[in-house]
Amino acid sequence: MPANQNLNSALNDIKNAKNLMQRAWHDTQNNHYISAAINELNKAESKIIAALQAISDEQ
């Protein structure tokens, strides 16, 4: 799988995970760990977007 296709797939997985965690965040009393996980997903998402942009710029 080409790098950009792989990154796009990973980005989609991250977006799905964020969506599920945000839904869970509303349904739980102790959401500290969910909030921390969402923050980590946000960081990974930003890095993947930057990598995709770099690949696009090189082409």
PDB file of N, H, CA, C and O in Angstrom:
ATOM      1  N   MET A   1       0.857  -1.184   0.000  1.00  0.00           N
ATOM      2  CA  MET A   1       0.000   0.000   0.000  1.00  0.00           C
ATOM      3  C   MET A   1       0.901   1.245   0.000  1.00  0.00           C
ATOM      4  O   MET A   1       1.815   1.338   0.820  1.00  0.00           O
ATOM      5  N   PRO A   2       0.658   2.195  -0.900  1.00  0.00           N
ATOM      6  CA  PRO A   2       1.470   3.422  -0.918  1.00  0.00           C
ATOM      7  C   PRO A   2       1.370   4.178   0.405  1.00  0.00           C
ATOM      8  O   PRO A   2       0.386   4.068   1.138  1.00  0.00           O
ATOM      9  N   ALA A   3       2.419   4.948   0.684  1.00  0.00           N
ATOM     10  H   ALA A   3       3.218   5.037   0.089  1.00  0.00           H
ATOM     11  CA  ALA A   3       2.488   5.662   1.969  1.00  0.00           C
ATOM     12  C   ALA A   3       1.264   6.540   2.200  1.00  0.00           C
ATOM     13  O   ALA A   3       0.684   6.524   3.286  1.00  0.00           O
ATOM     14  N   ASN A   4       0.869   7.303   1.192  1.00  0.00           N
ATOM     15  H   ASN A   4       1.340   7.317   0.310  1.00  0.00           H
ATOM     16  CA  ASN A   4      -0.261   8.211   1.415  1.00  0.00           C
ATOM     17  C   ASN A   4      -1.568   7.453   1.617  1.00  0.00           C
ATOM     18  O   ASN A   4      -2.435   7.905   2.364  1.00  0.00           O
ATOM     19  N   GLN A   5      -1.720   6.305   0.959  1.00  0.00           N
ATOM     20  H   GLN A   5      -1.016   5.937   0.351  1.00  0.00           H
ATOM     21  CA  GLN A   5      -2.931   5.491   1.152  1.00  0.00           C
ATOM     22  C   GLN A   5      -2.940   4.895   2.562  1.00  0.00           C
ATOM     23  O   GLN A   5      -3.978   4.843   3.222  1.00  0.00           O
ATOM     24  N   ASN A   6      -1.761   4.448   3.012  1.00  0.00           N
ATOM     25  H   ASN A   6      -0.918   4.491   2.476  1.00  0.00           H
ATOM     26  CA  ASN A   6      -1.622   3.910   4.358  1.00  0.00           C
ATOM     27  C   ASN A   6      -1.920   4.988   5.402  1.00  0.00           C
ATOM     28  O   ASN A   6      -2.618   4.735   6.384  1.00  0.00           O
ATOM     29  N   LEU A   7      -1.392   6.179   5.183  1.00  0.00           N
ATOM     30  H   LEU A   7      -0.825   6.385   4.386  1.00  0.00           H
ATOM     31  CA  LEU A   7      -1.628   7.288   6.112  1.00  0.00           C
ATOM     32  C   LEU A   7      -3.098   7.685   6.122  1.00  0.00           C
ATOM     33  O   LEU A   7      -3.660   7.960   7.183  1.00  0.00           O
ATOM     34  N   ASN A   8      -3.721   7.715   4.953  1.00  0.00           N
ATOM     35  H   ASN A   8      -3.264   7.492   4.092  1.00  0.00           H
ATOM     36  CA  ASN A   8      -5.147   8.042   4.899  1.00  0.00           C
ATOM     37  C   ASN A   8      -5.977   7.012   5.654  1.00  0.00           C
ATOM     38  O   ASN A   8      -6.939   7.366   6.335  1.00  0.00           O
ATOM     39  N   SER A   9      -5.611   5.748   5.537  1.00  0.00           N
ATOM     40  H   SER A   9      -4.829   5.460   4.983  1.00  0.00           H
ATOM     41  CA  SER A   9      -6.316   4.691   6.250  1.00  0.00           C
ATOM     42  C   SER A   9      -6.146   4.861   7.759  1.00  0.00           C
ATOM     43  O   SER A   9      -7.110   4.733   8.514  1.00  0.00           O
ATOM     44  N   ALA A  10      -4.917   5.150   8.195  1.00  0.00           N
ATOM     45  H   ALA A  10      -4.134   5.255   7.582  1.00  0.00           H
ATOM     46  CA  ALA A  10      -4.656   5.369   9.622  1.00  0.00           C
ATOM     47  C   ALA A  10      -5.414   6.591  10.125  1.00  0.00           C
ATOM     48  O   ALA A  10      -5.951   6.580  11.232  1.00  0.00           O
ATOM     49  N   LEU A  11      -5.456   7.631   9.322  1.00  0.00           N
ATOM     50  H   LEU A  11      -5.020   7.640   8.422  1.00  0.00           H
ATOM     51  CA  LEU A  11      -6.178   8.846   9.703  1.00  0.00           C
ATOM     52  C   LEU A  11      -7.659   8.547   9.890  1.00  0.00           C
ATOM     53  O   LEU A  11      -8.277   9.044  10.832  1.00  0.00           O
ATOM     54  N   ASN A  12      -8.227   7.750   9.014  1.00  0.00           N
ATOM     55  H   ASN A  12      -7.725   7.347   8.249  1.00  0.00           H
ATOM     56  CA  ASN A  12      -9.627   7.366   9.132  1.00  0.00           C
ATOM     57  C   ASN A  12      -9.865   6.553  10.407  1.00  0.00           C
ATOM     58  O   ASN A  12     -10.868   6.747  11.092  1.00  0.00           O
ATOM     59  N   ASP A  13      -8.939   5.644  10.720  1.00  0.00           N
ATOM     60  H   ASP A  13      -8.124   5.487  10.162  1.00  0.00           H
ATOM     61  CA  ASP A  13      -9.050   4.860  11.955  1.00  0.00           C
ATOM     62  C   ASP A  13      -9.018   5.772  13.179  1.00  0.00           C
ATOM     63  O   ASP A  13      -9.779   5.573  14.126  1.00  0.00           O
ATOM     64  N   ILE A  14      -8.142   6.766  13.157  1.00  0.00           N
ATOM     65  H   ILE A  14      -7.524   6.927  12.387  1.00  0.00           H
ATOM     66  CA  ILE A  14      -8.039   7.707  14.281  1.00  0.00           C
ATOM     67  C   ILE A  14      -9.333   8.501  14.423  1.00  0.00           C
ATOM     68  O   ILE A  14      -9.837   8.681  15.532  1.00  0.00           O
ATOM     69  N   LYS A  15      -9.863   8.971  13.315  1.00  0.00           N
ATOM     70  H   LYS A  15      -9.454   8.825  12.414  1.00  0.00           H
ATOM     71  CA  LYS A  15     -11.121   9.734  13.375  1.00  0.00           C
ATOM     72  C   LYS A  15     -12.249   8.878  13.945  1.00  0.00           C
ATOM     73  O   LYS A  15     -13.059   9.360  14.737  1.00  0.00           O
ATOM     74  N   ASN A  16     -12.301   7.606  13.541  1.00  0.00           N
ATOM     75  H   ASN A  16     -11.643   7.215  12.898  1.00  0.00           H
ATOM     76  CA  ASN A  16     -13.324   6.704  14.075  1.00  0.00           C
ATOM     77  C   ASN A  16     -13.139   6.494  15.570  1.00  0.00           C
ATOM     78  O   ASN A  16     -14.111   6.510  16.325  1.00  0.00           O
ATOM     79  N   ALA A  17     -11.893   6.298  16.003  1.00  0.00           N
ATOM     80  H   ALA A  17     -11.103   6.285  15.390  1.00  0.00           H
ATOM     81  CA  ALA A  17     -11.616   6.103  17.426  1.00  0.00           C
ATOM     82  C   ALA A  17     -11.975   7.349  18.226  1.00  0.00           C
ATOM     83  O   ALA A  17     -12.546   7.247  19.312  1.00  0.00           O
ATOM     84  N   LYS A  18     -11.645   8.516  17.698  1.00  0.00           N
ATOM     85  H   LYS A  18     -11.181   8.598  16.816  1.00  0.00           H
ATOM     86  CA  LYS A  18     -11.991   9.765  18.388  1.00  0.00           C
ATOM     87  C   LYS A  18     -13.504   9.888  18.549  1.00  0.00           C
ATOM     88  O   LYS A  18     -13.995  10.270  19.611  1.00  0.00           O
ATOM     89  N   ASN A  19     -14.226   9.566  17.500  1.00  0.00           N
ATOM     90  H   ASN A  19     -13.826   9.255  16.637  1.00  0.00           H
ATOM     91  CA  ASN A  19     -15.683   9.647  17.542  1.00  0.00           C
ATOM     92  C   ASN A  19     -16.234   8.736  18.630  1.00  0.00           C
ATOM     93  O   ASN A  19     -17.084   9.150  19.418  1.00  0.00           O
ATOM     94  N   LEU A  20     -15.752   7.498  18.676  1.00  0.00           N
ATOM     95  H   LEU A  20     -15.061   7.162  18.036  1.00  0.00           H
ATOM     96  CA  LEU A  20     -16.214   6.551  19.689  1.00  0.00           C
ATOM     97  C   LEU A  20     -15.857   7.021  21.093  1.00  0.00           C
ATOM     98  O   LEU A  20     -16.670   6.912  22.011  1.00  0.00           O
ATOM     99  N   MET A  21     -14.647   7.542  21.266  1.00  0.00           N
ATOM    100  H   MET A  21     -13.987   7.630  20.521  1.00  0.00           H
ATOM    101  CA  MET A  21     -14.224   7.989  22.596  1.00  0.00           C
ATOM    102  C   MET A  21     -15.002   9.227  23.032  1.00  0.00           C
ATOM    103  O   MET A  21     -15.334   9.368  24.209  1.00  0.00           O
ATOM    104  N   GLN A  22     -15.292  10.119  22.097  1.00  0.00           N
ATOM    105  H   GLN A  22     -15.022  10.004  21.141  1.00  0.00           H
ATOM    106  CA  GLN A  22     -16.079  11.298  22.450  1.00  0.00           C
ATOM    107  C   GLN A  22     -17.487  10.892  22.872  1.00  0.00           C
ATOM    108  O   GLN A  22     -18.063  11.493  23.778  1.00  0.00           O
ATOM    109  N   ARG A  23     -18.041   9.876  22.219  1.00  0.00           N
ATOM    110  H   ARG A  23     -17.573   9.387  21.482  1.00  0.00           H
ATOM    111  CA  ARG A  23     -19.354   9.375  22.626  1.00  0.00           C
ATOM    112  C   ARG A  23     -19.278   8.750  24.013  1.00  0.00           C
ATOM    113  O   ARG A  23     -20.159   8.964  24.845  1.00  0.00           O
ATOM    114  N   ALA A  24     -18.219   7.976  24.259  1.00  0.00           N
ATOM    115  H   ALA A  24     -17.503   7.802  23.583  1.00  0.00           H
ATOM    116  CA  ALA A  24     -18.040   7.346  25.572  1.00  0.00           C
ATOM    117  C   ALA A  24     -17.824   8.395  26.658  1.00  0.00           C
ATOM    118  O   ALA A  24     -18.282   8.222  27.787  1.00  0.00           O
ATOM    119  N   TRP A  25     -17.137   9.472  26.328  1.00  0.00           N
ATOM    120  H   TRP A  25     -16.764   9.613  25.411  1.00  0.00           H
ATOM    121  CA  TRP A  25     -16.836  10.543  27.283  1.00  0.00           C
ATOM    122  C   TRP A  25     -18.129  11.092  27.884  1.00  0.00           C
ATOM    123  O   TRP A  25     -18.179  11.427  29.068  1.00  0.00           O
ATOM    124  N   HIS A  26     -19.163  11.179  27.066  1.00  0.00           N
ATOM    125  H   HIS A  26     -19.123  10.906  26.105  1.00  0.00           H
ATOM    126  CA  HIS A  26     -20.448  11.709  27.539  1.00  0.00           C
ATOM    127  C   HIS A  26     -21.197  10.710  28.408  1.00  0.00           C
ATOM    128  O   HIS A  26     -22.125  11.089  29.124  1.00  0.00           O
ATOM    129  N   ASP A  27     -20.811   9.441  28.357  1.00  0.00           N
ATOM    130  H   ASP A  27     -20.057   9.133  27.776  1.00  0.00           H
ATOM    131  CA  ASP A  27     -21.545   8.378  29.054  1.00  0.00           C
ATOM    132  C   ASP A  27     -20.848   7.871  30.312  1.00  0.00           C
ATOM    133  O   ASP A  27     -21.283   6.881  30.900  1.00  0.00           O
ATOM    134  N   THR A  28     -19.778   8.533  30.731  1.00  0.00           N
ATOM    135  H   THR A  28     -19.424   9.337  30.254  1.00  0.00           H
ATOM    136  CA  THR A  28     -19.031   8.013  31.881  1.00  0.00           C
ATOM    137  C   THR A  28     -18.810   9.091  32.929  1.00  0.00           C
ATOM    138  O   THR A  28     -18.768  10.280  32.614  1.00  0.00           O
ATOM    139  N   GLN A  29     -18.671   8.665  34.171  1.00  0.00           N
ATOM    140  H   GLN A  29     -18.705   7.698  34.426  1.00  0.00           H
ATOM    141  CA  GLN A  29     -18.428   9.596  35.268  1.00  0.00           C
ATOM    142  C   GLN A  29     -16.945   9.951  35.383  1.00  0.00           C
ATOM    143  O   GLN A  29     -16.603  11.068  35.769  1.00  0.00           O
ATOM    144  N   ASN A  30     -16.068   9.007  35.050  1.00  0.00           N
ATOM    145  H   ASN A  30     -16.346   8.099  34.736  1.00  0.00           H
ATOM    146  CA  ASN A  30     -14.626   9.231  35.175  1.00  0.00           C
ATOM    147  C   ASN A  30     -14.032   9.308  33.780  1.00  0.00           C
ATOM    148  O   ASN A  30     -13.622   8.291  33.220  1.00  0.00           O
ATOM    149  N   ASN A  31     -13.983  10.502  33.218  1.00  0.00           N
ATOM    150  H   ASN A  31     -14.316  11.328  33.673  1.00  0.00           H
ATOM    151  CA  ASN A  31     -13.570  10.629  31.828  1.00  0.00           C
ATOM    152  C   ASN A  31     -12.132  11.123  31.661  1.00  0.00           C
ATOM    153  O   ASN A  31     -11.745  11.512  30.560  1.00  0.00           O
ATOM    154  N   HIS A  32     -11.333  11.115  32.738  1.00  0.00           N
ATOM    155  H   HIS A  32     -11.648  10.799  33.633  1.00  0.00           H
ATOM    156  CA  HIS A  32      -9.949  11.597  32.637  1.00  0.00           C
ATOM    157  C   HIS A  32      -9.154  10.804  31.601  1.00  0.00           C
ATOM    158  O   HIS A  32      -8.470  11.390  30.762  1.00  0.00           O
ATOM    159  N   TYR A  33      -9.242   9.470  31.657  1.00  0.00           N
ATOM    160  H   TYR A  33      -9.798   8.994  32.338  1.00  0.00           H
ATOM    161  CA  TYR A  33      -8.442   8.650  30.744  1.00  0.00           C
ATOM    162  C   TYR A  33      -8.941   8.773  29.308  1.00  0.00           C
ATOM    163  O   TYR A  33      -8.148   8.763  28.367  1.00  0.00           O
ATOM    164  N   ILE A  34     -10.240   8.886  29.144  1.00  0.00           N
ATOM    165  H   ILE A  34     -10.885   8.894  29.908  1.00  0.00           H
ATOM    166  CA  ILE A  34     -10.789   9.065  27.797  1.00  0.00           C
ATOM    167  C   ILE A  34     -10.327  10.405  27.234  1.00  0.00           C
ATOM    168  O   ILE A  34      -9.947  10.491  26.066  1.00  0.00           O
ATOM    169  N   SER A  35     -10.357  11.441  28.053  1.00  0.00           N
ATOM    170  H   SER A  35     -10.665  11.371  29.002  1.00  0.00           H
ATOM    171  CA  SER A  35      -9.895  12.757  27.618  1.00  0.00           C
ATOM    172  C   SER A  35      -8.422  12.711  27.212  1.00  0.00           C
ATOM    173  O   SER A  35      -8.041  13.282  26.191  1.00  0.00           O
ATOM    174  N   ALA A  36      -7.602  12.039  28.004  1.00  0.00           N
ATOM    175  H   ALA A  36      -7.912  11.575  28.834  1.00  0.00           H
ATOM    176  CA  ALA A  36      -6.177  11.912  27.681  1.00  0.00           C
ATOM    177  C   ALA A  36      -5.986  11.143  26.373  1.00  0.00           C
ATOM    178  O   ALA A  36      -5.131  11.501  25.563  1.00  0.00           O
ATOM    179  N   ALA A  37      -6.774  10.095  26.166  1.00  0.00           N
ATOM    180  H   ALA A  37      -7.469   9.804  26.825  1.00  0.00           H
ATOM    181  CA  ALA A  37      -6.671   9.312  24.934  1.00  0.00           C
ATOM    182  C   ALA A  37      -7.078  10.148  23.724  1.00  0.00           C
ATOM    183  O   ALA A  37      -6.444  10.063  22.672  1.00  0.00           O
ATOM    184  N   ILE A  38      -8.119  10.946  23.864  1.00  0.00           N
ATOM    185  H   ILE A  38      -8.633  11.014  24.719  1.00  0.00           H
ATOM    186  CA  ILE A  38      -8.545  11.824  22.769  1.00  0.00           C
ATOM    187  C   ILE A  38      -7.426  12.804  22.431  1.00  0.00           C
ATOM    188  O   ILE A  38      -7.176  13.077  21.257  1.00  0.00           O
ATOM    189  N   ASN A  39      -6.756  13.333  23.443  1.00  0.00           N
ATOM    190  H   ASN A  39      -6.959  13.111  24.397  1.00  0.00           H
ATOM    191  CA  ASN A  39      -5.638  14.245  23.193  1.00  0.00           C
ATOM    192  C   ASN A  39      -4.523  13.552  22.415  1.00  0.00           C
ATOM    193  O   ASN A  39      -3.942  14.146  21.507  1.00  0.00           O
ATOM    194  N   GLU A  40      -4.222  12.303  22.762  1.00  0.00           N
ATOM    195  H   GLU A  40      -4.694  11.821  23.500  1.00  0.00           H
ATOM    196  CA  GLU A  40      -3.197  11.552  22.033  1.00  0.00           C
ATOM    197  C   GLU A  40      -3.629  11.307  20.589  1.00  0.00           C
ATOM    198  O   GLU A  40      -2.813  11.413  19.674  1.00  0.00           O
ATOM    199  N   LEU A  41      -4.898  10.984  20.379  1.00  0.00           N
ATOM    200  H   LEU A  41      -5.560  10.898  21.123  1.00  0.00           H
ATOM    201  CA  LEU A  41      -5.406  10.791  19.018  1.00  0.00           C
ATOM    202  C   LEU A  41      -5.317  12.085  18.222  1.00  0.00           C
ATOM    203  O   LEU A  41      -5.002  12.058  17.032  1.00  0.00           O
ATOM    204  N   ASN A  42      -5.588  13.210  18.860  1.00  0.00           N
ATOM    205  H   ASN A  42      -5.843  13.232  19.826  1.00  0.00           H
ATOM    206  CA  ASN A  42      -5.477  14.504  18.183  1.00  0.00           C
ATOM    207  C   ASN A  42      -4.044  14.756  17.728  1.00  0.00           C
ATOM    208  O   ASN A  42      -3.819  15.244  16.621  1.00  0.00           O
ATOM    209  N   LYS A  43      -3.076  14.425  18.578  1.00  0.00           N
ATOM    210  H   LYS A  43      -3.259  14.028  19.478  1.00  0.00           H
ATOM    211  CA  LYS A  43      -1.670  14.619  18.209  1.00  0.00           C
ATOM    212  C   LYS A  43      -1.306  13.724  17.030  1.00  0.00           C
ATOM    213  O   LYS A  43      -0.658  14.176  16.086  1.00  0.00           O
ATOM    214  N   ALA A  44      -1.720  12.452  17.078  1.00  0.00           N
ATOM    215  H   ALA A  44      -2.246  12.085  17.845  1.00  0.00           H
ATOM    216  CA  ALA A  44      -1.419  11.524  15.984  1.00  0.00           C
ATOM    217  C   ALA A  44      -2.080  11.988  14.690  1.00  0.00           C
ATOM    218  O   ALA A  44      -1.482  11.917  13.616  1.00  0.00           O
ATOM    219  N   GLU A  45      -3.305  12.457  14.801  1.00  0.00           N
ATOM    220  H   GLU A  45      -3.791  12.514  15.673  1.00  0.00           H
ATOM    221  CA  GLU A  45      -4.031  12.946  13.626  1.00  0.00           C
ATOM    222  C   GLU A  45      -3.276  14.107  12.986  1.00  0.00           C
ATOM    223  O   GLU A  45      -3.125  14.147  11.765  1.00  0.00           O
ATOM    224  N   SER A  46      -2.806  15.041  13.788  1.00  0.00           N
ATOM    225  H   SER A  46      -2.929  15.008  14.780  1.00  0.00           H
ATOM    226  CA  SER A  46      -2.066  16.197  13.273  1.00  0.00           C
ATOM    227  C   SER A  46      -0.788  15.765  12.560  1.00  0.00           C
ATOM    228  O   SER A  46      -0.445  16.310  11.511  1.00  0.00           O
ATOM    229  N   LYS A  47      -0.085  14.791  13.127  1.00  0.00           N
ATOM    230  H   LYS A  47      -0.364  14.348  13.979  1.00  0.00           H
ATOM    231  CA  LYS A  47       1.152  14.312  12.509  1.00  0.00           C
ATOM    232  C   LYS A  47       0.872  13.621  11.180  1.00  0.00           C
ATOM    233  O   LYS A  47       1.626  13.795  10.222  1.00  0.00           O
ATOM    234  N   ILE A  48      -0.197  12.842  11.112  1.00  0.00           N
ATOM    235  H   ILE A  48      -0.809  12.700  11.890  1.00  0.00           H
ATOM    236  CA  ILE A  48      -0.553  12.161   9.864  1.00  0.00           C
ATOM    237  C   ILE A  48      -0.945  13.181   8.801  1.00  0.00           C
ATOM    238  O   ILE A  48      -0.554  13.050   7.641  1.00  0.00           O
ATOM    239  N   ILE A  49      -1.712  14.190   9.187  1.00  0.00           N
ATOM    240  H   ILE A  49      -2.030  14.296  10.129  1.00  0.00           H
ATOM    241  CA  ILE A  49      -2.103  15.232   8.232  1.00  0.00           C
ATOM    242  C   ILE A  49      -0.860  15.944   7.697  1.00  0.00           C
ATOM    243  O   ILE A  49      -0.767  16.213   6.499  1.00  0.00           O
ATOM    244  N   ALA A  50       0.095  16.249   8.580  1.00  0.00           N
ATOM    245  H   ALA A  50       0.019  16.031   9.553  1.00  0.00           H
ATOM    246  CA  ALA A  50       1.336  16.900   8.152  1.00  0.00           C
ATOM    247  C   ALA A  50       2.119  15.997   7.200  1.00  0.00           C
ATOM    248  O   ALA A  50       2.674  16.479   6.212  1.00  0.00           O
ATOM    249  N   ALA A  51       2.170  14.693   7.485  1.00  0.00           N
ATOM    250  H   ALA A  51       1.719  14.302   8.287  1.00  0.00           H
ATOM    251  CA  ALA A  51       2.880  13.755   6.613  1.00  0.00           C
ATOM    252  C   ALA A  51       2.208  13.666   5.248  1.00  0.00           C
ATOM    253  O   ALA A  51       2.888  13.642   4.222  1.00  0.00           O
ATOM    254  N   LEU A  52       0.894  13.619   5.228  1.00  0.00           N
ATOM    255  H   LEU A  52       0.341  13.638   6.062  1.00  0.00           H
ATOM    256  CA  LEU A  52       0.163  13.581   3.955  1.00  0.00           C
ATOM    257  C   LEU A  52       0.421  14.847   3.148  1.00  0.00           C
ATOM    258  O   LEU A  52       0.572  14.787   1.927  1.00  0.00           O
ATOM    259  N   GLN A  53       0.471  15.983   3.819  1.00  0.00           N
ATOM    260  H   GLN A  53       0.348  16.032   4.811  1.00  0.00           H
ATOM    261  CA  GLN A  53       0.737  17.251   3.134  1.00  0.00           C
ATOM    262  C   GLN A  53       2.151  17.242   2.552  1.00  0.00           C
ATOM    263  O   GLN A  53       2.363  17.700   1.430  1.00  0.00           O
ATOM    264  N   ALA A  54       3.115  16.724   3.309  1.00  0.00           N
ATOM    265  H   ALA A  54       2.943  16.352   4.221  1.00  0.00           H
ATOM    266  CA  ALA A  54       4.496  16.652   2.826  1.00  0.00           C
ATOM    267  C   ALA A  54       4.592  15.744   1.602  1.00  0.00           C
ATOM    268  O   ALA A  54       5.279  16.077   0.636  1.00  0.00           O
ATOM    269  N   ILE A  55       3.910  14.602   1.636  1.00  0.00           N
ATOM    270  H   ILE A  55       3.352  14.332   2.420  1.00  0.00           H
ATOM    271  CA  ILE A  55       3.899  13.691   0.486  1.00  0.00           C
ATOM    272  C   ILE A  55       3.277  14.387  -0.718  1.00  0.00           C
ATOM    273  O   ILE A  55       3.790  14.288  -1.832  1.00  0.00           O
ATOM    274  N   SER A  56       2.179  15.084  -0.493  1.00  0.00           N
ATOM    275  H   SER A  56       1.762  15.164   0.412  1.00  0.00           H
ATOM    276  CA  SER A  56       1.494  15.793  -1.571  1.00  0.00           C
ATOM    277  C   SER A  56       2.393  16.874  -2.168  1.00  0.00           C
ATOM    278  O   SER A  56       2.431  17.052  -3.385  1.00  0.00           O
ATOM    279  N   ASP A  57       3.113  17.591  -1.311  1.00  0.00           N
ATOM    280  H   ASP A  57       3.082  17.446  -0.322  1.00  0.00           H
ATOM    281  CA  ASP A  57       3.995  18.665  -1.775  1.00  0.00           C
ATOM    282  C   ASP A  57       5.163  18.123  -2.594  1.00  0.00           C
ATOM    283  O   ASP A  57       5.659  18.804  -3.491  1.00  0.00           O
ATOM    284  N   GLU A  58       5.609  16.894  -2.291  1.00  0.00           N
ATOM    285  H   GLU A  58       5.206  16.340  -1.562  1.00  0.00           H
ATOM    286  CA  GLU A  58       6.738  16.299  -3.003  1.00  0.00           C
ATOM    287  C   GLU A  58       6.336  15.797  -4.386  1.00  0.00           C
ATOM    288  O   GLU A  58       7.195  15.632  -5.252  1.00  0.00           O
ATOM    289  N   GLN A  59       5.066  15.556  -4.604  1.00  0.00           N
ATOM    290  H   GLN A  59       4.368  15.690  -3.901  1.00  0.00           H
ATOM    291  CA  GLN A  59       4.619  14.968  -5.874  1.00  0.00           C
ATOM    292  C   GLN A  59       4.413  16.031  -6.935  1.00  0.00           C
ATOM    293  O   GLN A  59       4.038  15.712  -8.063  1.00  0.00           O
TER     294      GLN A  59
END
